């Protein structure tokens, strides 16, 4: 069974998506339809997330003509960045200097895939946290099987800049500690999965003013399409579940979460990068 085609008028901002990966998985036409649906929204936007050294210009060239797309730049804790972290950080800072970034990330720790030993991952993570402070940007954090080491780094940072734990994947006790450190929590489609009871407890424990929703598209497609490539419009199913869990009207939760995202990730100019003319980037 295929995921339904996107509908116009997306209702809530997607605070974390990988538009280039959506193109790879679902093609240009499907991605363009999703972007056009967001263009029809009054307020919702997509934050396109950076993961590789120097990838910002390419992404702005592809998606910068859409007014409802904003951009971050960051280094995921993988072999590409950790092979030569100094060069990766140099490329990242060049992107940050463009003034086109609404956030720094995603960056952080991944002890599940473990593409480098923890000490090297933490060094790259701390360097990016310092850059986020220097440039006054929110920090978007990837944390998988790395709760304590992630908490150690973000506790040093969240008093200076906003810190978002993206695709939150821990339980209520960990949520409490991240919130005590001053972080925001962003939840994805895995909130709907079977066995996600602890994750739903964490979702309910998060104050509304520090809550975000995301898709991590093309990943984390909520039920009933788990395992299929997702797009930013799949956030609507997660939104519906979240509203039911919190006993809220869906529209009220959408307005609150889009407001949270808009305040946290303000629109920036495209810097010295050339956006795709007349939406020809795709």
ZIURFEN-V61042 format. One line per field, one symbol per residue. psi: psi as a letter, one per 40 degrees, with the letter a starting at -180 (. if undefined). A space follows every 10 residues. Layout:
psi=???
This chain:
psi=hiiiiiiifh eiihehigdd dddddeiddd ddddddddde iddiihhhhi eihfeddddd ddeeeheehi iihihigidd dedgdddddd ddddddedee heihiiiahg eddgeiiddd dddddddddd ddddefiihh hhhhffdddd dddddedeed ihhhhifhea addddddddd eeiihhiaee deiiefdddd ddddehidef hiiidfifif hiiefheihi ideedddddd dddddefihd dddddddddd ddddgihiie aeihihhffe d.
